[in-house]
Every structure is written in structure tokens, then in C-alpha cells.
Amino acid sequence: MAPETHAIPESCDRRLLRLEEVESPLVAQLAAAIGHLRTAGEHADPAASLAHYPGRTAADLKGWIGGNVQMIAELLVPLIAPHTRVEITSYGVLHQDPPLGDALTLDLTTALRNPPEDPEVREVMLHSSGLDQVVYDYVLATPGAVEIAERTVLRVLAQAAALPGQPVALHVYCRGGKHLDDPDHMEFPQNYDHTATRARFDQLADRLDQRFRCTCTVDRGVQDANHHGTIVIPTSETASGDHITITVSNYGNLVAVTLGNPGSYDKEEENVLFETADRRPIDDELDALGYTAVSEHLLWTRYDGVSNRGTCFEPRTWWDRFFDYI
């Protein structure tokens, strides 16, 4: 899954200069302060960042970062986070080439314990993915995992401060990993629970009815498809000037939220037209029910997975693979 290639990104100094020219001094100051944390956050070992901080030891740098993280985060989160969209692409370098495009990167190839290498949990982990709670709990229990997550959040906030109003792309990679794309299960994954999936889908429809004070159009009669159903919020109840379509996949808690019908708007148009007043309550309800939202613009990229190998259904895009009919 690879976003489109973008032009060479402008330098951090240029971003800050432009920010100072057009944005409030407060945001510019915050961007400059956290820019130091972003540079340091590119390395798990503070000693690797010493070149950026003449006269400081690794211990000094680590203490300085730790002392400022909380203060800056408390200032940045309420100011920037509500207006920032983060697009996360995860992949295994042994499975595919890195995604294209300008993005922050997070290298986990050696940073965390690999669950299948632990004999006590190996069998469970081999049949699970990063979207399963058992994997989530195991990885977060790894020493240093929480610190890596916190440092990454700060880097994302720094990028958002330097480029206000623009989505932030984050590419997270490890070596292998279990992926949802399984050529032996094209319509729904192994151990698929239709009853539980339908119950949660109905909950989502009810909650969106309440949030938007309307009766959404719900399609529950989907057959021969790799998605479970769709929920449409009518135009009359949105601030974005068009209806909103929520497509729920059969795979990995995945959901695609699109302005209009899928494919109606390109990424730039959606960034302008899709109002936060609509997007935020939808994201809130998805989070509350454990869904994972995926940008449709990533899904329209060329399919390069494993399910074209000897199967009767040959998806052309990642949307075809997880959100369409077969």
C-alpha cells in the first residue's frame, strides 16, 4: 500500500520561517521547541543525536528531553491534535518495498521484542496480527515500547505544528509480521465471527444515528463481498455539503470513511471539504467500538499483495481486496 510520490519536502527551517510569517507566534514558538524533540526522536539512542546539541552529553540530552516532553505535549495536544489527521502505513520489509512519499518513519526492526520468538506465546502469536489485543498487550509490555510510542507522538505533533492543516504521514515498519492479506480467505478472514461482526455493525449504525440526529441508510444485505456493509449519513445532516459513506470491511476491524461515494473526491479535495465537525464524531464512534479507520486514498493504490497468486478473484487495488465485491 503506497501513497503517491510527492515533491521533495521543504526543509524544517523553511517550514518554521513560513509558519512565522503566516501563523500565530505561539504556534511558531511551539513548533521550534518541539522541533528539537523531533530531531532527537529520530534515534532510539540519545547519543546518536549529540551532533545536533554541541556541549551536551547523552545523559544531559536524555534528561533534557524527558523534562520538556510533558510540558510541550500538554501545550501542543489541545492546540494541534484536534485539527490534525494522521495517516499511518505499517509494513514488513521482508514482504514489500517501502511506501513512496514524504513521511515520518518509525523503525521497529530491532526496537521491540518479536512475539513469535517467545516460545511461551509463539503458537498464539503465529495466528494473530497487530490488531489483536493479545499482541497489543504483549508488545506494549516490552521495555521501552511506551517510550517509543510517546516519542513518535511528539514527532507527529512537531510535523503538524510545522505544517498546519496538512495530514501527517507516518510509516511504521518491521521485518515480517502477520498480514491480513490471505489468499486462502478472500471473502472473510479465518475464524470470522459473523454474529459478532453484525452486532458491532448495528451498534455503529445506532450510534451514528444518535450523533447526527438522523436515520442513516444502512445496507446489511451484502453478499459475495469482502466488506460487511455500509452506513450512509445523509447530506442534510452533514456540515460538509455531501453525504458520508462508512464502509465496514470483513477484515481486521477496518473501516473506510468517504465523503460522498467512495472515489468521489481526491485527497486534496477531501482535505478541504470534509469538515472536522463531521469527521470528529465519526472517529469518536469508530474508536469507541474498536474499529480502525483507513484512508480511502491509500486503498486506491495498486494492489501488490499475495492474493493474485492462483485465485479466481484478482483485486486491482487494495480497495478491491478489503472493501468491495468479489
Backbone torsions as a table, in degrees:
resi	resn	phi	psi	omega
1	MET	NA	108.9	-172.0
2	ALA	-129.7	120.6	174.7
3	PRO	-66.8	164.6	-177.8
4	GLU	-65.9	150.9	178.2
5	THR	-70.8	136.3	179.4
6	HIS	-111.1	169.1	177.7
7	ALA	-66.1	162.7	179.5
8	ILE	-58.5	127.1	-175.8
9	PRO	-67.3	148.5	176.5
10	GLU	-70.5	159.1	-177.3
11	SER	-70.3	160.5	177.6
12	CYS	-61.4	-39.7	179.5
13	ASP	-61.5	-40.6	179.9
14	ARG	-67.9	-38.9	177.9
15	ARG	-60.3	-44.6	-178.9
16	LEU	-66.0	-38.4	178.3
17	LEU	-62.5	-45.5	179.7
18	ARG	-65.3	-37.7	178.8
19	LEU	-62.0	-42.4	179.7
20	GLU	-64.5	-30.1	-177.6
21	GLU	-76.2	-32.6	-170.6
22	VAL	-119.0	-13.5	-177.2
23	GLU	-114.2	173.9	-177.5
24	SER	-67.6	149.1	178.3
25	PRO	-57.5	-33.7	-178.6
26	LEU	-62.1	-47.5	-179.8
27	VAL	-64.1	-40.1	179.1
28	ALA	-61.4	-42.0	179.6
29	GLN	-65.7	-41.8	178.2
30	LEU	-63.8	-41.3	179.5
31	ALA	-62.4	-41.8	179.7
32	ALA	-64.7	-42.7	-178.2
33	ALA	-64.7	-47.0	-175.7
34	ILE	-78.4	-14.8	174.2
35	GLY	-58.0	-34.6	176.3
36	HIS	-64.6	-40.5	178.4
37	LEU	-67.1	-36.2	179.5
38	ARG	-63.4	-43.2	179.1
39	THR	-62.4	-45.3	179.5
40	ALA	-66.1	-33.6	-177.3
41	GLY	-70.6	-8.7	178.2
42	GLU	-73.8	-9.9	-177.8
43	HIS	-128.4	133.0	176.5
44	ALA	-67.2	-30.2	-179.2
45	ASP	-99.3	114.8	-179.1
46	PRO	-55.0	-29.1	-179.2
47	ALA	-60.5	-27.3	-180.0
48	ALA	-69.9	-15.4	-178.4
49	SER	-99.9	1.9	-172.5
50	LEU	-61.0	-28.4	-179.1
51	ALA	-60.4	-25.6	-179.4
52	HIS	-84.2	-8.7	-173.6
53	TYR	-134.6	75.9	-178.4
54	PRO	-57.1	138.7	176.7
55	GLY	86.4	-1.4	-179.7
56	ARG	-108.1	144.6	172.3
57	THR	-89.2	168.4	177.9
58	ALA	-60.0	-40.2	179.2
59	ALA	-64.9	-41.4	177.3
60	ASP	-59.2	-46.2	-176.3
61	LEU	-64.3	-43.7	179.8
62	LYS	-61.4	-43.3	179.4
63	GLY	-67.0	-38.8	179.9
64	TRP	-64.6	-44.0	178.6
65	ILE	-61.7	-48.1	-178.6
66	GLY	-60.2	-37.1	-178.8
67	GLY	-72.2	-22.9	-176.9
68	ASN	-100.8	-18.6	-176.0
69	VAL	-56.5	-51.2	-174.8
70	GLN	-63.2	-45.3	-178.2
71	MET	-62.1	-48.4	-176.6
72	ILE	-68.9	-39.5	179.1
73	ALA	-61.2	-41.4	-179.5
74	GLU	-63.9	-31.4	177.3
75	LEU	-78.1	-40.9	-173.2
76	LEU	-77.1	-40.0	-172.6
77	VAL	-57.0	-53.8	-179.0
78	PRO	-68.8	-23.6	-177.3
79	LEU	-82.7	-39.2	-170.4
80	ILE	-109.4	-44.1	-171.6
81	ALA	-54.8	-42.0	-178.4
82	PRO	-62.7	-16.9	-176.5
83	HIS	-111.5	12.9	-174.6
84	THR	-116.9	134.0	174.1
85	ARG	-108.9	127.1	-178.9
86	VAL	-110.8	128.0	179.3
87	GLU	-111.3	112.8	-175.5
88	ILE	-105.2	126.3	175.0
89	THR	-116.5	121.4	177.5
90	SER	-112.0	146.9	-178.1
91	TYR	-160.2	162.1	175.1
92	GLY	-106.4	126.8	-174.9
93	VAL	-66.6	-19.2	176.8
94	LEU	-83.2	-9.9	-177.7
95	HIS	-103.8	-31.7	-173.7
96	GLN	-156.8	165.2	175.8
97	ASP	-73.7	156.3	178.2
98	PRO	-60.7	146.6	175.2
99	PRO	-62.0	151.9	176.7
100	LEU	-84.3	166.9	173.8
101	GLY	103.6	160.3	179.4
102	ASP	-75.6	125.6	-178.0
103	ALA	-160.7	154.1	165.0
104	LEU	-69.7	150.6	179.7
105	THR	-126.3	149.3	176.7
106	LEU	-131.7	112.1	-176.9
107	ASP	-92.2	112.6	179.5
108	LEU	-111.6	17.1	-176.0
109	THR	-63.2	-31.2	178.5
110	THR	-130.1	-0.1	-172.4
111	ALA	-77.2	-29.8	-174.6
112	LEU	-124.4	158.8	176.7
113	ARG	-67.5	133.2	178.9
114	ASN	-84.2	112.1	-173.2
115	PRO	-51.7	-44.4	-177.8
116	PRO	-64.7	-14.3	179.2
117	GLU	-80.8	-7.6	177.4
118	ASP	-91.1	112.0	-175.3
119	PRO	-60.5	-25.0	-177.9
120	GLU	-70.9	-25.2	-177.2
121	VAL	-124.4	5.8	-172.5
122	ARG	-53.5	-48.8	-174.9
123	GLU	-63.2	-40.7	178.3
124	VAL	-66.5	-43.6	-175.7
125	MET	-67.5	-33.2	-179.5
126	LEU	-65.7	-19.9	-179.6
127	HIS	-110.7	18.3	-179.5
128	SER	-127.7	166.5	176.1
129	SER	-127.4	176.6	-179.4
130	GLY	-65.0	-11.2	177.5
131	LEU	-86.8	-6.8	179.4
132	ASP	-87.0	140.8	-175.4
133	GLN	-60.8	-35.5	-177.6
134	VAL	-64.0	-36.6	177.3
135	VAL	-72.5	-43.4	179.5
136	TYR	-55.7	-49.2	-178.5
137	ASP	-64.7	-41.1	-177.6
138	TYR	-64.3	-46.6	-177.2
139	VAL	-66.2	-42.8	-179.2
140	LEU	-66.3	-21.0	176.9
141	ALA	-79.2	-8.9	177.7
142	THR	-67.4	129.8	177.9
143	PRO	-53.5	128.3	179.4
144	GLY	93.7	-10.8	-175.7
145	ALA	-65.1	-44.8	-179.0
146	VAL	-63.9	-40.1	179.0
147	GLU	-63.4	-39.6	177.2
148	ILE	-62.1	-43.4	179.5
149	ALA	-63.3	-44.3	-179.8
150	GLU	-63.6	-42.7	180.0
151	ARG	-63.4	-37.8	-179.9
152	THR	-67.6	-39.9	177.0
153	VAL	-59.2	-41.6	179.5
154	LEU	-65.5	-38.2	177.5
155	ARG	-64.2	-40.0	178.1
156	VAL	-64.3	-43.6	178.3
157	LEU	-63.0	-37.2	177.5
158	ALA	-63.4	-42.8	178.1
159	GLN	-63.6	-40.9	179.7
160	ALA	-65.2	-37.3	178.4
161	ALA	-67.4	-35.9	-179.1
162	ALA	-76.0	-26.7	-179.4
163	LEU	-128.4	71.6	-175.2
164	PRO	-60.9	136.4	177.4
165	GLY	85.1	-6.3	-178.4
166	GLN	-102.2	143.1	175.5
167	PRO	-63.0	149.3	177.1
168	VAL	-107.1	125.2	178.8
169	ALA	-97.7	133.7	177.8
170	LEU	-129.6	122.9	177.4
171	HIS	-105.1	118.6	-178.8
172	VAL	-110.8	127.5	-176.6
173	TYR	-138.9	149.0	172.6
174	CYS	-132.2	-162.1	-177.8
175	ARG	-87.4	-53.9	-173.7
176	GLY	-121.9	-110.6	179.0
177	GLY	98.8	154.2	176.6
178	LYS	-90.9	130.2	-175.2
179	HIS	-112.8	154.8	-177.2
180	LEU	-68.9	-23.5	-175.1
181	ASP	-74.9	104.8	-175.4
182	ASP	-126.0	112.5	-176.3
183	PRO	-64.6	-15.6	179.2
184	ASP	-87.0	-7.7	-178.1
185	HIS	-140.0	88.9	-172.8
186	MET	-90.9	-27.6	-176.8
187	GLU	-92.4	-40.0	176.5
188	PHE	-154.2	156.8	-173.9
189	PRO	-73.5	166.7	174.5
190	GLN	-60.1	141.3	-179.7
191	ASN	65.5	29.1	178.8
192	TYR	-66.2	131.4	-179.9
193	ASP	-109.5	96.8	-175.6
194	HIS	-64.9	-39.6	-177.7
195	THR	-63.1	-46.4	179.6
196	ALA	-66.7	-38.5	179.3
197	THR	-63.6	-42.8	179.9
198	ARG	-66.7	-39.9	-179.9
199	ALA	-62.2	-43.0	179.4
200	ARG	-69.6	-38.7	177.1
201	PHE	-59.2	-44.9	179.0
202	ASP	-64.4	-37.0	175.7
203	GLN	-60.5	-43.8	179.9
204	LEU	-61.4	-45.0	179.2
205	ALA	-59.9	-44.4	180.0
206	ASP	-64.0	-42.5	-177.8
207	ARG	-68.0	-36.6	177.2
208	LEU	-69.2	-35.3	173.6
209	ASP	-56.7	-44.5	-177.8
210	GLN	-70.1	-42.3	-177.5
211	ARG	-66.5	-37.8	-177.3
212	PHE	-100.7	3.2	176.3
213	ARG	52.0	53.4	-178.1
214	CYS	-153.5	-179.7	170.9
215	THR	-111.2	107.7	-179.3
216	CYS	-72.2	153.8	172.8
217	THR	-83.5	122.9	-174.2
218	VAL	-120.9	127.3	176.3
219	ASP	-105.9	106.1	178.6
220	ARG	-104.3	-2.7	-172.9
221	GLY	-96.9	31.3	-177.2
222	VAL	-74.1	132.4	176.5
223	GLN	-133.9	157.9	-179.8
224	ASP	49.6	52.7	-175.7
225	ALA	-146.3	159.4	175.7
226	ASN	-99.7	11.7	171.1
227	HIS	-120.9	155.5	-173.6
228	HIS	-86.2	-37.7	-178.1
229	GLY	176.0	178.8	179.5
230	THR	-132.3	151.5	176.2
231	ILE	-128.0	128.2	-178.1
232	VAL	-118.0	121.9	174.6
233	ILE	-88.1	123.6	-173.2
234	PRO	-66.8	151.7	-178.8
235	THR	-56.4	-37.7	-176.7
236	SER	-61.8	-17.8	-176.7
237	GLU	-110.4	8.6	179.4
238	THR	-110.7	158.9	176.3
239	ALA	-93.9	-3.7	-171.9
240	SER	-95.6	-1.6	176.4
241	GLY	79.9	12.4	177.4
242	ASP	-157.0	163.2	176.4
243	HIS	-71.9	164.5	-179.1
244	ILE	-124.1	130.8	-177.9
245	THR	-109.8	126.6	176.0
246	ILE	-110.9	115.0	-179.5
247	THR	-107.5	122.7	-176.9
248	VAL	-102.1	120.0	-179.8
249	SER	-78.5	160.1	171.4
250	ASN	-78.8	-7.0	-170.9
251	TYR	-111.7	130.4	164.2
252	GLY	53.0	33.0	179.2
253	ASN	65.6	16.7	-173.9
254	LEU	-75.9	139.3	177.5
255	VAL	-138.7	137.2	173.7
256	ALA	-111.1	126.9	178.1
257	VAL	-109.7	120.2	-175.7
258	THR	-126.3	140.6	172.6
259	LEU	-78.4	124.7	-172.3
260	GLY	73.2	-152.2	174.0
261	ASN	-80.5	157.6	175.2
262	PRO	-53.7	129.3	-179.9
263	GLY	88.7	2.7	-177.2
264	SER	-70.2	-33.7	-175.0
265	TYR	-130.3	146.5	173.3
266	ASP	-81.9	176.9	-172.9
267	LYS	-61.3	-43.1	-178.3
268	GLU	-66.0	-41.9	178.2
269	GLU	-63.2	-42.3	180.0
270	GLU	-63.2	-40.2	179.5
271	ASN	-59.4	-33.1	-178.9
272	VAL	-83.2	-41.8	-168.7
273	LEU	-91.2	-29.2	-174.6
274	PHE	-80.1	103.1	-173.7
275	GLU	-71.9	142.9	176.7
276	THR	-59.4	-32.1	179.3
277	ALA	-61.8	-24.1	175.2
278	ASP	-92.8	-44.1	-172.8
279	ARG	-67.7	-41.2	-174.1
280	ARG	-62.9	-48.0	179.1
281	PRO	-64.1	-31.8	176.6
282	ILE	-66.1	-46.7	178.6
283	ASP	-60.6	-38.5	179.1
284	ASP	-60.0	-45.3	-178.2
285	GLU	-69.9	-37.0	176.7
286	LEU	-63.8	-44.5	179.3
287	ASP	-62.5	-41.3	-177.3
288	ALA	-62.5	-29.7	-177.6
289	LEU	-100.5	4.0	175.6
290	GLY	81.8	19.7	176.2
291	TYR	-82.8	159.6	177.1
292	THR	-119.3	113.0	-178.6
293	ALA	-78.3	137.3	179.7
294	VAL	-124.1	133.5	177.8
295	SER	-65.8	129.4	179.3
296	GLU	-64.0	-23.8	-176.8
297	HIS	-72.5	-27.6	170.5
298	LEU	-71.3	-35.3	-175.8
299	LEU	-72.3	-22.7	-179.8
300	TRP	-80.6	-1.7	178.6
301	THR	-73.3	161.9	-176.4
302	ARG	-59.0	133.0	177.6
303	TYR	-71.2	126.3	179.2
304	ASP	-132.3	31.0	-179.3
305	GLY	-87.2	-162.7	-171.8
306	VAL	-97.8	-4.4	-170.6
307	SER	-87.0	7.6	173.8
308	ASN	-90.1	-0.2	-171.5
309	ARG	-90.6	92.1	174.9
310	GLY	77.6	18.0	178.2
311	THR	-104.2	154.8	-179.2
312	CYS	-75.2	-24.1	177.9
313	PHE	-101.0	120.2	-177.4
314	GLU	-119.7	94.2	-178.8
315	PRO	-64.8	142.3	177.3
316	ARG	-92.3	-30.3	179.4
317	THR	-131.3	169.3	176.4
318	TRP	-69.3	-24.2	172.9
319	TRP	-64.0	-45.5	177.4
320	ASP	-56.0	-38.5	-173.5
321	ARG	-71.2	-36.7	-172.0
322	PHE	-119.9	-10.2	-172.2
323	PHE	-135.3	17.4	-173.6
324	ASP	-129.8	-162.0	177.1
325	TYR	-98.5	159.2	-179.4
326	ILE	-118.8	NA	NA
